[in-house]
């Protein structure tokens, strides 16, 4: 069996983003293979833990993938401040006599954005609406790469490494079965130090925000990278709680056209024709929404990566260009507008090298700097009594259940299969136990009594 089939059978998807099926992404031939180990979001520590504790396995997997995609240039891209992680990887590279190179990036946000990383490592700009393959590259998340190592050892994707941090009693890395409840993860980290708090699933910049009540029925999926506990009154929560109508009214009334949002925009600096200040200006003077949606400058909102640097770092007026772009993207999609992929070649701007937003400063702006320097070396193995495993943890069609209530299952057994002729990913049992519920959206397993 080839590696690509092993990846498909194991149900591997991108661990750090939207969950694109990895067997589809790596079905290519490229010049550059780039392993994304920059852990873009402030506060997350999962990839750093893996680099320190699983370096030989990671290098083995990188070599396997590089051989499969026939890459001539193979890099693990990580931040230059990751000194222990660099030492660990260098030892593994030397021991394996590997040709894998480490690309040491400055500690800025969003260093881990796929297109930003490709521009740094290769010097080529991925075109708007394009993918790294357009410039001869493919990027794989570090945690995904470790999953590939496990798949090569005949171990399906059943467990997830994630960071639990912020106002947790004992910030930690967890290794948990897919389908574990988020409250159980917080409890494993000692619980919250706060009475009133919000949960961020993911990182503080691009994660999703929930009240503590909202997460009661939420579970760990293949794309869950972290759980962040933050006070209700932190700047991070305040920004997210501003109503859209207020955001739009502020944009119309208060934008001073300084253009800082454009000057600091990571995609603009790689050469993309995205200029948020022009979008803000046209929104302010528009007589109606339908009219501005026909404007070429406004349609550039479709190529916004939603990194949030514009509103967290750049804007001196405290406005929210990202939220404006998200709103406009939704409206454009309703009109079935698709941004056309240009034929032109794009090049990074000369000033890009000195317009970098330090990650720690981003944490200060968001009010979470007190959690930034936490050292997290411990990993807790958690085995809950029950898991509810979603059948859609990836881009594409939900998996079709192949088990029934009452079935006994073991860890790694297939419980959800990719529908025929569909983009998707297999789903496997993450506990030894009995199936207690099956629906079109999930399978619940109760752990066997030991």
N, C-alpha and C positions, 0 to 999 in steps of 0.2 A: 504494500500500500504506500502511495506517495504522501509526502508531507501535506500537500494541499488537501487531500482527502481526509487525513488525520485531523486537520484543523476544522474542516467542515463537520466531520462526525462528532468532534468534541464540543461543537456549538460555540466556538469562540467568536466574540464580537469586540469592537473597539472598547477598551475599558475606560478610556478617559474622556469620551465625548458622547456622540449620539448613538453609538452602538451599531456601526455599520458592520455587516458580516465580514469577518476577516478572510474567509476563503475566497470571497469575491474580490476584495481589495488587493490581495496578494496574487491574484491570477494575472500576472503581468511580467514583462521583462523591462528592466530599468538600468540606468547608469548608476544612480544613487539609491542606496538603502539607508534611511535615517531612522534611528530609534529615538523617540522623543522621551527624554528623561529629565526635562527641565521643570516638570511639575509646576505648570504655569501659575496656578492660584496661590496667593499667599496663605500660609498656615497649614496646607496639606503636607503630609510627610510620608505617604505610603510608598511612593517610588524610591525615596531615599532609603527607607528601611529595606526594600528589596535589593537595592544596589549593594548595601552593606552586608546582607545576609545570604543573598542568592546569586552573587556575581558569577561563579563558574557556570551555573545553569543558564544564566542570561547570555553569556558569551557563546555557549553551545547553541542556544536557540538562534542567536543572531547569525552565526555561521551557517546553520541549516537554512534559514530564510534567504540569506545572501546567495547561497548556492542555487536555491530554487528560482529566485528572480534574476539570476545571472548578473548581479550588481558588481561593477568594477570598483566602486568607491563605497565603503561601508563605515558609517559613523554612529556613535552614540552621542547625542547632543545633550549636555547638561550644564548647569551653572558652575562657573569657576569657583564659587564659594563653597561648593560641595566637596571639601577637601577629603574627608574620610571616604566618601563614596568614590571619588576619583582614585584614591589609593587602592580601594578594594577591587575596582574594575581593572586597574593597571596590573595588579597581581594576577588576576584571572586571565587577562590577555597574555601576559608573559608565560604563565603556566601552560596555556593552551597553544602557545606559539601562533597566536591569531593575528590576522591582518586588520582586525577591527580597530578603528581610530576613535579617540575621544575628541569631540569638538566642544571646547569650553567657552560657554557664552557668558556675557555679562549678566548680572543679577537685575534684570529689568522685567517689567510687565508690558506686554504679554509674550515673554520669551518662548513659552510653550505653544503658542498659536501655530498650527501646522504650516500656514503660508509664511509667517514671519520666520520660522525656523528654516524653511526651505531657502528663503532669500538669504539668510545669514550663512548657511552651510554651502550652498551652491553658487551664490551670486546671481541667481536667476529669479525673476518675479513670475509667480504663477498668475496667469491672466484673470481678470474679473470673471467670476462664476466658474473658473476653471478648477482643476485639481492638480496636485503635485506631478501626476503622471504627464501632464502637458509639458513639463520641463525635464522629463526623464527621471523623476524621483518618486519614491513611495515612502510614506512615513508610518511607522507603527509605534504605538504607545509602549512604554517599558513594561507595564503590568500585563499588557496583551502579549508581549514577547515571552514573558515568563509562562503565561498560559500555553503558549505554543510549545515550550519545553515540556510541560506536563502532558500535552496532547501526544507528543512524540513518545512519551512513556505510557501511553494508552490510558491517560487519566482525563476524563471529560471535564468541562468547566462547570464545577458544582459549588465552589467556595470563592469567596471574595475577600481580598485584603482591602481595608479602608481605615481612614483616620477618624478618630473621635476626639475633638479638641474644643478649644474655647473655654467656656465656664464649666468644664467637666471636672469632677473631683480628681480624677486621675487620667489626664489625656493619654491616649494610647493608640496603638495599631491593633485592629481586630482582624481575625481570620474567621469568617463566619459562613455557614451554609447559605446559599441563595434562598431568599424567602424568609429570612430571619426578620422579626419585627424591629423597627427603628427604636421603640422604647426599650427593648431588650438590649440593644447595642449601647444605649446611653447608660442603662443600669450596669452593664459590664464595665463601663468606664467610671464607675463610682457614683453615677447619677449627676444631676446638675447642682451646682453651688448656688443657683438662683431660684427664687420662687416664681418670678415672672420672667419669661424668656421666650425667644423665638429660636427656631431651628432652621439652619441653612443646610440643605442637602446639596453637596458639592462644595465649591469654594465661595469666598465672600464677594467676588466680582461677578461671576456668572452663574452662581448656584441658584436654586429655587428656595423661596422663603415660605415658612409655615409657622403657624402658632403651635404651641406645645399640644393643644387639643387636636390639631389637624393630623398629627402623625400617628395617632393611635392605631390606625389600620394600615400604615405604610410599611413596606418591607424593603430589604436590601435586594437590589437587582445587579445585573452584570455591569451596569454603568455607574453604580453608586461609588463615588470616589472618597467621600467624606461626609461627616456629620459635624456641624459646627453649632455650638450653643452660644447665643449672644443675648445680652440684656435687651428688654423691650425698648429701652430709651436710647440705645446706641444709634449713632449716625447711620449705620448700615441699614437698620430697620426703618429709621425715619425716612430715608430716601425712597425706600421701597413702598412706603405707605401713602405717598403723595398721590392723590387721584389723577387720572389721565387728563381730565378737563383742566385741572389746575396746572399741570405740566404744559399743556398746549397754550393756555392763557399766558403763562409766564414767558414761554418762548416768543409769543407774539409781542408782548409788552416790554420785555427786559433785555433782549439780545442786543449787545452793543457793537456787534460785527467786528470784534477784535480778531476773529479768525483763529484763535488759539486752538479751538476744537479741531480745525483742519490741520493746523501746523503740527499738532501732536498725534494725529490719527495714524495708527500703525499701518493701515492699508494704504492711505494716501502717501505715506512716506516710502512705500515699496513701489509707488508709481501708479496706483489705481486712481481713476478720475472721480474719487469720492471727496466732496467738500461740504462737510456738515454745516458750516456757517452760511453757505448759500441756501441750503435747505431751510435753515431757521429763518433767513430773511424772506424767502418766498412764502413760507407759511405765514409770516407776520402780515404780508401785504395781499394775501390771496382773498379774493371776494368769495370764492366757494371752493370746496375741496376737490370737486370733479375737475375744475380748471387746473389746479396745480399738479394733479396727478398726471397730467399730460406733459408736464415740464420735464425736460431731459435732466436738469440738475436734480430735481426732486426724485426722479426715478433711480438716481444713483444710490438712494437709500437701500436699494435691493442688494448692494454689494457690501453693506456694513456688516462686520463680523459680530457686532453687539458686545465687544469687549468691555465697554463702559469707561475706558480711559478718558474720553472726552468730558464726561460729567463728573467723574471722581477726581480727576487731576487737572484738566486743562481749563475748564470754564471758570472765570473769575466771578461770574454772577450766580453761580450755583444752579444753573439751568441743566436740562437733561436731554442733550442731543440724541443720546442712544434711545431713550424712550420715545422721542419724536420719530426716530427712524423705524423703531419697532411698530409704532402705530401706522406709519405710512406703508411699510412693507405689508402689513395685514390688509390695508385698503387696496393696495396694488394687486395683491393675490386675489382679492374678491373680484377684481376686474379681469382676472386670469392673465395678468401681465407677467411676462417672463423676460428677464433682462438678457439681451442678446450677447452671446459670447463674442468678443471682438477678435478680429484676425491679427491685430497689431501686436508688436512685441513691446513689453513694458519694462522699464528700468527703475531701480530705486533712486530716490533723490539724494543728492550729495549731502544734505543736512541730516539725513537719517541717523548717521553714526553718533551725533551728539543730541538727538532728541529722544532720549530714552527715559522712561519713568521708573525710578527705583522701586522695587517691590515693597520695601519696608515703608517708604513714604506713602504708598497706596494704602497700606494697613493703617497708618496714622490717620489718613484722610477718612477712612471708614470707621474709625473708632475702635479698632480691634488690635492695635499695636501691642497691647499687653500680652497677647497670646502669640506674638510673632516669633519670639526666640525660644519657645518651648522646645526642649530636647526630648524627643520621643524615641526610645530604643526598645521598649517592651512591646511584645506582641501577645495578645490573649487569644487563645482558642476557645470559641464559644459554640456549644452544642445545645440548642434550644429543644424544648419538648415538641414543638410543632413549627412547621414552615408552611407558608402559602406562597407558591412559586408562580409568578406571572408567566403567561404563555407568550407575552409580547415584551421582550426586554431589548429590542433591537429595531433598527430600520427595516421595514419590509412587512410581510404578512405575519400575523400571529401564528405560532406553531399550533398544530392540531393535536389534541390530547390522544394518547394511545394507551391510557390506563383507565380503569373504572373504579368506582367506590368499592372498597373491600379488598382490592389488590394489595399484596405485599410487595414492597419494592426495596431495592438496595441502592446505596450511594453509587451514582454513575449510570444507573439504568435509564434508558430513554423513556421519557414520559410525555414529550411533545415533539412532533416531527415537522420538518419543513413541508408545507403544502406543495404538491406537485407543480412544477414549472413556476415557482414563486421565489422571490428574494426573501430569505429568512435565515433562522438559526435554530438548531436543535436545542431542546431543553431536557435536562436530566435531573433525576432525583438527587437531592442534597442531604437526605437523611435515610437511614435504614428504618423502615416502619411500614405503616398501613395507610393507604389512600383513604381519606375521610370525606373528601369533597372534590368534585370535578365540575368545571364550567368551561364555557368558551374562552374565558379570560385567565383562569388559574387552576392549579392543582394543589390541594392541601394534603400534607402528610403528617401523621402523628408518629412520633418516635417509638420504636419498639422498646418494651420494658427490658432492662438489662438483668 
